[in-house]
Amino acid sequence: MKQNPSVPPKVRAEHLGREALVYVRQSTMAQVRFNQESTHRQYALRERALSLGWPEEHIRVIDGDLGISGSGRSRRPGFAQLVTSVSLGEVGAVFGLEISRLARSSADLMKLLELCSLFGTLVIDEDGIYDMADFNDRLLIGLKGTMGEAELHFLHARMIGGKENAASRGELRFPLPVGYVYDPDGKPVMDPDEEVRHAVSTLFRVFRSSGSAYGVVRYFAENNLSFPKRAYGGVWDGKITWGTLTHSRVLTAIHNPSYAGAYVYGRYRDNKTIHSDGHFTHHTVRLTDRNDWKVFIPDHHPAYISWEEFEENQKCLDSNRTNSERCGPAREGAALLPGILLCGKCGRRMTVRYTGTGGIRPRYECVGRWEHGNKATCSSVPADILDRAVSEKILSIMKPSQLEISLKVMHSICDADKMSDRQWLLAVERAQYEADRAEKQFMLADPENRLVVRSLETNWNQKLKELEKIKQDYTVYHSKKPWVPSKEEERDILDLARKIPEVWNAPSSTSKEKKRIIRILIEDITVLSEKRHPDFSIGIRFRSGKHEYLSLKKPLPCADSRRHTKDTVALIRELASYMDDYEIADHLNQNGLTTPEGKSFTYAGVRWIRYKHDISGPYQRNRQGISVAEAAKLLGISTGKVYYGISAGKIPARKQHPGWPWEISIDHTNLESIKALYT
């Protein structure tokens, strides 16, 4: 193939015989939409490839990266396709408007240039043609790539520096969370809409009482309350919409220090992770330590909560986590102390294991040694003994302040009802205002302009329907409101404080409610239990700072717990000398004695005790006659024939009491006559 004299000497026949790739990229979709001249210039590189001698069928445009930055923060399918084609030796030249269009990252750019040098691929931009096999060209294009990366760095530094400078003064404006707006002077103030403010305040009050983000979601759902959301951008920019409160929105609000009146900048950080293919992935991490924030200005604007309450909320959410060495939230289950027990040997938190059929016997265990391969638990104690001791301690603490506790519970219920009722009234008021406004617009419209009047009439009817619907929803909600006590009933409620033990042990009191009360009063409990030792000790650390030490006894093994005491056996031995088993059982029950399981004594039970401890009964000492076995041996017949003879009346026999052995009367006077019956 003869070289065209108008073609530069660097473009050889071997290059023209392969593909020419035109790489098109814009960093953002806004640039694609508004900076169309740059996009047209990049597509025009196809014409330059034609002028350099590449046939039209060998020219391919790669534009899959339109709207994707070349800084290395995002995966670029178009760039990956370009690198793959060059690696296969299919590309004669790579066309780009400028070298920075290929990659802003030196790592990505150097990788592409090294492949171009290895496979003899040219790099062509608006300024010239570069052969990567030539040292001078490699030096020049490498310098261009470095300058492109430096340009990106300078632009980024200027932009971030300006933002940080404005943020240091608390003047950098960014979208405010719902509940705040900017005043005409650019300062954040509380939203003038009372319904919005009340909804935000209700969120924090409910979280303070429930201690759980899901508890807030449940409260809003049970009371059929909506939560505001502000739209940003587009035709709805700045508008408030109302919808269902979700768990993620509750967490976002509780984690946001703006609600505590603080101005914060730099609360999030960009972290990089590298994949197996060498590609970097960027993800945002929220910084929890206040010292890591770049700007922190307290009392910057009006607050919904205090900073102390904000920090308490963070601790509450952190303690609710179940995947860490923390107490975790109060959950279902019969055991009352999971999450707040500490092993006295290794210091780890103890877990609960439910044993027995259906998991009816909970047990606290430390599995620290299992985690380290020693195949044994540090400490293990039954849950019922420990729960009972802690419950008694809680009840003893609550007795002095029983009236105050009842008042707090009552006021908490009333406040919650008032909050939800107030929120409903504000929603009705908002709907009424929108309906009245639509009516005024309809009344002020020119009746002759039917096009406008019809639209306004439709809008008015729609607002009236929404008003009617929210009134009906409020009526349904009001019918389901909990009972509000009167003054006389309040006195009855306060009397319940004197019955706290009964309320605590009532079947209606769930384990989850008891756990929450325990966690309010107790920080943690340290358990020290040694194997083959009848006692174990616990140390209770209350949230008030008080400490208390208790020594408890382990329960006996199952077999030992069902074994009768020596005193009971001795008493039965004494009574058996002149009483039968029925009389012994009655005597023990009348004197208030019970079995180790708390049951009454029975004839069968007393009989088993005598058999187990080899205690002879009165019928063995005062027996009149011989036994069935002795009679069978004396008569030379089987025991079955003896029983038949007794039932037929041929052999004289009697029982002192039902269930006792037969006593057969055989002596020298009737022995021969009875034998004659069986010969």
C-alpha atoms as one frame of an Amber mdcrd trajectory, in Angstrom:
protein
   0.000   0.000   0.000   1.522   3.310  -1.150   1.773   6.049   1.499  -0.298
   9.187   0.756   2.124  12.164   0.705  -0.459  14.357   2.533  -0.545  11.948
   5.475   1.984  12.643   8.285   4.888  10.172   8.340   3.941   8.882  11.786
   0.734   7.422  10.324   1.929   4.302   8.541   0.137   1.639   6.564   0.133
  -0.726   9.522  -1.867   1.862  11.483  -4.331   2.459   8.659  -4.955  -1.275
   8.417  -6.360  -1.336  11.942  -9.254   0.461  13.656  -9.313   4.123  14.592
 -11.150   4.688  17.887 -12.702   8.083  18.594 -13.181   8.432  22.378 -15.934
  10.879  23.420 -16.494  11.869  27.063 -18.112  14.610  29.104 -17.713  14.737
  32.888 -21.349  15.382  33.868 -24.788  15.073  32.345 -25.154  18.856  32.726
 -22.167  19.291  30.390 -23.724  16.841  27.932 -26.912  18.888  27.981 -25.563
  22.430  27.976 -21.962  22.225  26.609 -22.937  20.699  23.297 -20.200  22.460
  21.326 -17.532  20.422  23.092 -19.455  17.238  22.307 -19.765  18.213  18.640
 -16.005  18.883  18.462 -15.273  15.414  19.839 -17.572  13.721  17.351 -15.883
  15.780  14.591 -12.664  13.811  15.231 -14.207  11.169  13.006 -13.686  13.550
  10.065 -10.053  13.940  11.002  -9.583  10.184  11.003 -11.029  10.098   7.478
  -8.642  12.843   6.369  -5.654  10.889   7.744  -6.521   7.892   5.564  -8.626
   5.562   7.695 -11.523   4.073   5.755 -14.945   4.836   7.137 -15.639   1.208
   8.055 -12.492   1.153  10.248 -13.541   4.154  12.343 -15.442   3.436  15.552
 -16.812   5.997  18.006 -16.852   5.082  21.725 -19.258   7.380  23.568 -20.380
   5.173  26.465 -18.771   7.503  29.022 -20.873  10.594  28.344 -21.742  12.073
  31.726 -19.024  10.108  33.626 -16.031  11.820  35.222 -12.534  10.762  34.184
 -11.041  11.335  37.635 -11.043   7.620  38.472 -13.979   7.842  40.906 -16.380
   5.970  38.644 -16.310   2.895  36.492 -16.123   3.879  32.824 -17.423   1.164
  30.478 -16.281   3.131  27.427 -12.712   3.469  28.706 -12.656  -0.240  29.601
 -13.764  -1.049  26.039 -10.988   1.201  24.690  -8.286  -0.478  26.811  -9.521
  -3.952  25.803  -9.400  -3.136  22.089  -5.865  -1.726  22.374  -4.745  -4.806
  24.339  -5.934  -7.080  21.531  -3.809  -5.200  18.962  -6.868  -4.157  16.968
  -6.368  -0.361  17.226  -4.133   1.726  15.005  -4.882   5.082  16.653  -6.850
   6.545  19.547  -8.452   9.937  18.891  -9.320  12.368  21.683 -10.003  16.080
  21.768  -7.308  16.495  24.423  -5.293  14.111  26.529  -7.343  14.893  29.659
 -10.410  13.494  27.899  -8.853  10.033  28.014  -8.261  10.072  31.774  -7.729
  12.587  34.538  -6.065   9.918  36.652  -2.366   9.262  35.998  -2.810   5.597
  36.899  -5.470   5.078  34.199  -3.645   7.195  31.635  -0.235   5.557  32.101
  -1.805   2.128  31.784  -3.372   3.091  28.452  -0.176   4.717  27.146   1.906
   1.684  28.072  -0.437  -0.544  26.102  -0.304   1.840  23.124   3.514   1.656
  23.187   3.471  -2.126  23.396   1.062  -2.643  20.466   2.196   0.301  18.275
  -0.973   2.388  18.667  -0.891   6.119  17.939  -2.457   8.738  20.209  -3.927
  11.676  18.282  -5.422  14.805  19.835  -6.235  18.275  18.559  -2.585  19.390
  18.836  -0.729  16.565  17.137   0.074  12.899  16.575   2.085  10.961  19.150
   3.891   7.663  18.679   4.276   5.972  22.042   7.347   4.096  20.769   9.107
   7.454  20.454  10.684   8.722  23.683  10.055  12.415  22.959   6.397  11.786
  22.183   5.992   9.742  25.346   7.645  12.488  27.379   5.423  15.160  25.847
   2.145  13.318  26.221   3.071  12.240  29.755   3.643  15.888  30.602   0.244
  16.745  29.121  -1.383  14.052  31.260   0.329  15.368  34.383  -0.812  18.883
  33.565  -4.381  17.647  33.068  -4.329  15.963  36.475  -2.789  19.068  38.039
  -5.501  21.187  36.438  -8.145  19.011  38.037  -6.347  19.304  41.365  -6.156
  23.090  41.180  -9.826  23.406  40.234 -10.811  21.099  43.061  -8.565  22.887
  45.573  -9.958  26.286  44.640 -13.522  25.095  44.878 -13.073  23.222  48.167
 -10.963  26.020  49.620 -13.674  28.558  48.921 -16.322  26.298  50.431 -14.261
  25.613  53.562 -13.534  29.318  54.003 -17.237  30.147  53.843 -18.059  27.183
  56.083 -15.565  28.318  58.732 -17.687  31.458  59.128 -20.923  29.451  59.078
 -21.997  31.154  55.852 -21.815  28.247  53.399 -25.371  27.486  52.341 -26.498
  23.961  51.687 -29.932  22.267  51.679 -31.434  22.468  55.151 -33.213  19.518
  56.769 -36.974  19.611  56.970 -38.053  21.936  59.762 -35.652  24.734  58.767
 -35.690  27.417  56.065 -33.442  30.348  55.161 -34.686  33.809  56.082 -34.189
  36.783  53.713 -30.740  37.386  55.264 -29.621  33.846  54.483 -29.738  32.624
  58.076 -31.382  29.287  58.972 -34.543  29.656  61.042 -37.334  27.289  62.037
 -39.977  26.657  59.423 -42.849  29.139  59.821 -45.309  26.293  59.170 -46.464
  25.211  62.644 -47.502  21.767  61.404 -43.975  21.070  60.115 -42.396  22.246
  63.372 -44.778  20.122  65.432 -44.072  17.015  63.330 -40.301  17.392  63.836
 -40.738  18.008  67.568 -42.996  14.960  67.820 -40.299  12.795  66.225 -37.741
  13.713  68.881 -40.217  13.449  71.765 -41.341   9.981  70.722 -37.735   8.854
  70.303 -36.962  10.153  73.786 -39.786   8.054  75.243 -39.398   4.911  73.099
 -35.599   4.853  72.770 -35.841   3.283  69.319 -36.061   4.563  65.752 -38.501
   1.782  64.926 -40.564   2.902  67.925 -40.928   6.335  66.294 -42.002   4.741
  63.006 -44.525   2.581  64.839 -45.956   5.592  66.723 -46.516   7.566  63.507
 -48.020   4.510  61.796 -50.358   3.615  64.677 -51.644   7.192  64.877 -51.822
   7.514  61.072 -49.559  10.601  61.129 -47.630  11.949  58.148 -44.172  13.501
  58.109 -43.043  16.421  55.920 -40.416  16.241  53.190 -38.976  19.166  51.277
 -38.314  18.803  47.555 -35.073  20.172  46.066 -34.680  21.039  42.407 -37.149
  20.945  39.552 -40.578  22.523  39.479 -41.269  21.399  43.062 -38.162  23.101
  44.463 -38.777  24.184  48.061 -42.263  22.646  48.275 -43.327  20.592  51.287
 -44.912  17.198  50.664 -46.342  14.895  53.310 -45.854  11.147  53.370 -45.100
   8.094  55.474 -42.252   8.340  57.972 -39.625   5.669  57.289 -36.907   4.211
  59.487 -34.119   5.731  57.387 -35.619   9.227  57.704 -35.815   8.855  61.489
 -32.141   7.870  61.642 -31.199  10.771  59.357 -32.997  13.255  61.600 -31.546
  11.877  64.840 -27.986  11.836  63.447 -28.268  15.395  62.077 -26.640  17.927
  64.478 -28.501  20.779  62.774 -31.552  19.962  64.900 -29.394  20.702  67.973
 -28.633  24.191  66.638 -25.092  23.360  65.475 -23.516  24.312  62.154 -21.375
  21.426  60.909 -19.231  21.013  57.811 -17.145  17.954  56.952 -19.399  15.403
  58.644 -18.809  12.928  55.817 -15.574  11.623  54.311 -14.823   9.937  51.008
 -13.150   6.541  51.428 -11.539   4.431  48.714 -11.530   0.669  48.387  -9.698
  -1.289  45.702 -11.254  -4.240  43.903  -9.503  -7.348  42.681  -9.364  -5.854
  39.182  -7.416  -2.857  40.484 -10.331  -0.425  40.177 -10.974   2.073  42.975
 -14.454   2.474  44.436 -15.427   5.565  46.374 -17.999   5.465  49.161 -19.098
   8.024  51.730 -18.538   7.423  55.459 -20.260   9.388  58.217 -17.832  10.623
  60.901 -19.227  10.094  64.402 -16.449  11.808  66.353 -17.010  15.557  66.654
 -13.239  16.180  66.599 -13.096  14.826  63.032 -15.506  17.457  61.702 -13.817
  20.345  59.875 -16.217  23.005  61.112 -18.359  22.872  64.240 -20.211  25.993
  65.418 -22.612  25.343  68.333 -25.668  27.534  68.977 -25.593  28.713  65.368
 -29.356  28.753  64.868 -32.578  27.877  66.774 -32.635  24.263  67.965 -35.337
  21.629  68.329 -33.295  19.752  70.959 -30.342  20.577  73.185 -26.834  19.396
  72.376 -26.870  17.182  75.477 -30.024  15.464  74.208 -28.426  15.056  70.774
 -25.452  13.230  72.302 -27.761  11.072  74.420 -29.678  10.138  71.271 -26.434
   9.054  69.588 -25.531   6.893  72.573 -29.010   5.373  72.565 -28.797   4.461
  68.879 -25.286   3.113  69.363 -26.398   0.917  72.265 -29.298  -0.427  70.181
 -26.881  -2.117  67.786 -26.945  -5.915  68.000 -23.793  -6.658  65.987 -21.237
  -5.330  68.461 -20.024  -5.667  72.053 -22.871  -3.568  73.395 -25.974  -4.300
  75.392 -28.287  -4.048  72.388 -31.986  -3.159  72.498 -34.590  -4.808  74.698
 -35.999  -7.714  72.716 -38.471 -10.553  73.113 -37.680 -13.611  75.210 -38.328
 -14.804  78.758 -34.852 -13.871  80.043 -34.737 -10.326  81.484 -30.999  -9.562
  81.501 -29.466 -10.374  78.092 -27.133  -7.639  76.898 -26.297  -6.149  80.306
 -24.530  -9.174  81.831 -20.723  -9.236  81.890 -18.553 -12.282  82.531 -16.503
 -11.831  85.707 -13.630 -13.852  84.225 -13.029 -12.508  80.708 -15.122  -9.317
  80.722 -17.148 -10.216  77.625 -20.898  -9.865  77.429 -22.879 -12.959  78.265
 -25.512 -14.339  75.930 -28.705 -16.223  76.648 -29.355 -19.776  75.490 -32.822
 -21.304  75.713 -32.723 -25.002  76.612 -35.310 -27.661  77.235 -38.244 -28.682
  75.075 -39.484 -25.535  73.345 -36.732 -23.421  74.912 -38.510 -23.074  78.255
 -35.362 -22.893  80.404 -33.139 -19.876  79.619 -29.513 -19.897  80.715 -26.876
 -17.146  80.648 -23.526 -18.173  79.214 -20.227 -16.542  78.284 -18.919 -18.001
  75.022 -15.587 -16.189  75.085 -13.608 -19.400  75.353 -15.502 -20.957  72.477
 -14.440 -18.062  70.304 -10.784 -18.730  71.165 -10.915 -22.479  70.666 -10.868
 -23.653  74.289 -14.195 -25.444  73.860 -15.564 -24.385  77.234 -17.631 -21.528
  78.603 -16.244 -19.099  81.187 -19.404 -18.727  83.268 -22.841 -20.276  83.081
 -25.779 -19.593  85.391 -29.525 -20.329  85.213 -31.548 -17.315  84.163 -34.493
 -17.794  86.531 -32.451 -17.376  89.727 -30.594 -14.325  88.446 -33.751 -12.728
  86.999 -35.625 -13.277  90.239 -32.876 -11.681  92.336 -32.588  -8.635  90.065
 -36.386  -8.240  89.894 -36.590  -8.212  93.687 -33.841  -5.622  93.807 -35.642
  -3.461  91.215 -38.899  -3.639  93.176 -37.126  -2.677  96.394 -35.615   0.354
  94.633 -38.937   1.439  93.142 -40.900   1.384  96.403 -39.715   4.729  97.826
 -40.612   6.596  94.641 -43.779   4.782  93.656 -45.974   7.889  93.467 -43.495
   9.777  91.292 -43.206   6.851  88.895 -46.986   6.658  88.495 -47.179  10.401
  87.797 -44.442  10.216  85.184 -46.145   7.321  83.422 -49.478   9.139  83.418
 -47.999  12.418  82.142 -46.074  10.553  79.441 -49.298   8.983  78.157 -51.148
  12.307  78.195 -48.297  14.133  76.454 -48.144  11.516  73.716 -51.901  11.852
  73.132 -51.675  15.639  73.051 -48.811  15.547  70.535 -50.636  13.291  68.100
 -53.944  15.159  68.553 -52.218  18.488  67.963 -50.620  17.119  64.804 -54.026
  16.033  63.496 -55.595  19.411  64.244 -52.795  21.167  62.378 -53.313  18.865
  59.390 -57.040  19.640  59.384 -56.248  23.342  59.641 -53.857  23.118  56.692
 -56.442  21.297  54.567 -59.110  23.876  55.516 -56.765  26.713  54.543 -56.028
  25.162  51.146 -59.758  24.630  50.514 -60.583  28.250  51.489 -57.774  29.510
  49.278 -59.041  27.498  46.325 -62.536  28.890  46.939 -61.244  32.482  46.953
 -59.345  31.907  43.706 -62.521  30.553  42.126 -64.651  33.460  43.368 -62.170
  36.102  42.168 -61.867  34.625  38.676 -63.632  36.247  35.716 -66.800  34.183
  35.070 -66.474  34.829  31.347 -63.106  33.098  31.209 -64.465  29.571  31.275
 -61.042  27.998  30.646 -59.670  29.396  33.909 -62.909  28.982  35.868 -63.177
  25.272  35.027 -59.614  24.635  36.222 -60.172  26.583  39.430 -63.438  24.779
  40.053 -61.748  21.400  39.617 -58.977  22.433  42.028 -61.556  23.644  44.573
 -63.471  20.370  44.420 -60.237  18.431  44.862 -59.297  20.465  47.947 -62.766
  19.932  49.416 -62.407  16.164  48.924 -59.012  16.209  50.640 -60.482  18.235
  53.522 -63.369  15.811  53.917 -61.028  12.817  53.832 -58.674  14.183  56.487
 -61.655  15.031  58.720 -62.934  11.469  58.371 -59.461  10.101  59.144 -59.292
  12.333  62.210 -62.685  11.059  63.365 -61.483   7.461  63.038 -58.283   8.321
  64.908 -60.207  10.133  67.646 -62.459   7.108  68.153 -59.385   4.946  68.774
 -57.757   7.347  71.226 -56.863   5.816  74.584 -58.946   6.532  77.635 -58.101
   9.769  79.508 -58.602   9.486  83.303 -60.617  11.934  85.353 -59.465  13.415
  88.674 -61.027  10.579  90.646 -59.562   8.045  88.258 -56.166   9.719  88.605
 -56.267   8.985  92.318 -57.023   5.369  91.519 -54.088   5.316  89.128 -51.791
   6.708  91.801 -52.962   3.950  94.124 -51.512   1.469  91.646 -48.065   2.653
  92.659 -48.567   0.842  95.939 -49.151  -2.352  93.987 -45.993  -2.284  91.909
 -45.052  -5.904  92.745 -48.458  -7.066  91.571 -48.148  -5.070  88.339 -44.608
  -6.368  87.768 -45.699  -9.985  88.203 -48.982  -9.627  86.324 -49.387 -11.844
  83.218 -50.075  -8.728  81.123 -46.601  -7.304  81.909 -44.371  -8.482  79.077
 -40.706  -9.378  79.391 -39.781  -6.645  76.913 -41.345  -3.946  79.106 -39.519
  -5.283  82.173 -36.226  -5.295  80.261 -36.626  -1.635  79.342 -37.263  -0.719
  82.988 -34.207  -2.703  84.088 -32.007  -0.986  81.478 -33.191   2.430  82.649
 -31.997   1.694  86.187 -29.022  -0.670  85.705 -25.870  -0.045  83.664 -24.520
  -3.609  83.756 -24.235  -6.701  85.965 -20.998  -8.661  86.427 -21.414 -12.395
  87.060 -18.698 -14.562  88.632 -19.541 -18.262  88.650 -17.120 -21.133  89.317
 -17.757 -24.685  88.228 -18.650 -27.265  90.884 -19.295 -24.471  93.375 -22.772
 -24.122  94.909 -22.694 -20.309  95.061 -22.094 -17.527  92.540 -21.843 -13.764
  92.980 -23.067 -10.764  90.992 -22.115  -7.098  91.081 -24.826  -4.628  90.017
 -23.748  -1.225  88.701 -26.663   1.220  88.665 -26.833   4.194  86.312 -26.852
   6.478  89.345 -23.312   5.300  90.139 -24.302   3.058  93.043 -22.850  -0.461
  93.249 -24.284  -3.481  95.007 -22.970  -7.001  95.575 -25.176 -10.090  95.892
 -24.343 -13.725  96.607 -26.730 -16.307  95.149 -26.998 -20.078  95.256 -27.059
 -22.272  92.184 -30.022 -24.622  91.845 -29.525 -28.290  92.628 -29.238 -30.776
  89.751 -32.552 -32.071  88.462 -32.203 -35.440  90.214 -31.184 -33.828  93.513
 -33.952 -31.234  93.316 -36.552 -34.036  93.147 -34.972 -36.095  95.942 -36.812
 -36.157  99.294 -34.966 -34.756 102.278 -33.581 -36.957 105.034 -36.095 -35.496
 107.494 -39.006 -36.535 105.270 -37.660 -40.085 104.909 -37.085 -40.369 108.677
 -40.631 -39.181 109.386 -42.129 -41.725 106.964 -40.014 -44.449 108.560 -41.420
 -43.518 111.957 -45.039 -43.309 110.736 -44.831 -46.616 108.866 -44.553 -48.502
 112.150 -48.209 -47.893 112.941 -49.781 -46.322 109.807 -50.468 -47.619 106.337
 -49.540 -45.673 103.184 -52.911 -43.916 102.932 -52.729 -42.756 106.518 -49.121
 -41.597 106.099 -50.037 -39.506 103.005 -52.971 -37.900 104.819 -50.851 -37.149
 107.871 -48.118 -35.463 105.806 -50.604 -33.352 103.805 -52.496 -32.256 106.929
 -49.248 -31.011 108.453 -48.479 -28.865 105.370 -45.608 -30.952 104.067 -45.069
 -31.206 100.297 -42.785 -33.002  97.891 -39.639 -31.195  96.588 -41.735 -30.183
  93.554 -44.336 -28.537  95.801 -46.995 -31.227  95.304 -49.087 -33.146  97.842
 -48.167 -36.634  98.975 -50.140 -39.591  97.554 -50.469 -43.260  98.413 -48.299
 -44.232  95.412 -45.673 -41.664  96.370 -45.397 -42.898  99.963 -45.261 -46.483
  98.741 -42.396 -45.603  96.375 -40.472 -43.865  99.183 -40.789 -46.962 101.361
 -39.622 -49.169  98.529 -36.709 -46.853  97.661 -35.474 -46.645 101.264 -36.406
 -50.212 102.282 -39.008 -49.204 104.858 -41.363 -51.997 105.906 -45.057 -51.238
 106.220 -47.527 -52.273 108.917 -48.954 -55.057 106.753 -45.489 -56.611 106.614
 -45.189 -56.628 110.421 -48.854 -57.420 111.326 -49.540 -59.834 108.538 -52.088
 -62.578 109.362 -51.539 -65.480 107.009 -49.124 -66.341 104.235 -48.488 -64.712
 100.852 -49.619 -66.019  97.461 -46.110 -67.233  96.626 -45.823 -69.070  99.949
 -49.252 -70.679  99.454 -48.335 -71.839  95.923 -45.167 -73.478  97.241 -47.032
 -75.107 100.137 -49.800 -76.509  97.907 -47.418 -77.423  95.059 -49.326 -75.395
  92.434 -48.730 -72.232  90.423 -49.522 -68.736  91.684 -52.142 -68.420  88.944
 -54.109 -71.327  90.388 -53.855 -69.751  93.828 -55.357 -66.483  92.508 -58.103
 -68.508  90.766 -58.827 -70.366  93.982 -59.081 -67.088  95.879 -61.473 -65.581
  93.312 -63.567 -68.801  93.329 -63.748 -68.839  97.129 -61.931 -72.161  97.436
 -58.921 -70.661  99.238 -59.645 -68.367 102.203 -57.830 -65.033 101.908 -58.286
 -61.334 102.738 -56.694 -57.875 102.300 -56.286 -55.413 105.133 -56.674 -52.467
 102.694 -57.342 -52.170  98.967 -54.118 -52.537  97.078 -52.390 -54.470  99.849
 -51.180 -58.094  99.313 -53.433 -61.076  99.894 -53.151 -62.777 103.285 -54.046
 -66.491 102.875 -55.261 -68.432 105.911 -53.855 -71.985 105.596 -53.006 -74.122
 108.601 -53.119 -77.830 109.614 -56.920 -77.749 109.851 -57.626 -76.932 106.199
 -54.378 -77.770 104.430 -55.385 -81.266 103.315 -58.849 -80.244 102.195 -57.440
 -77.449 100.012 -54.840 -79.788  98.491 -57.631 -82.233  97.637 -59.250 -79.578
  95.473 -56.186 -79.531  93.149 -55.516 -83.296  92.901
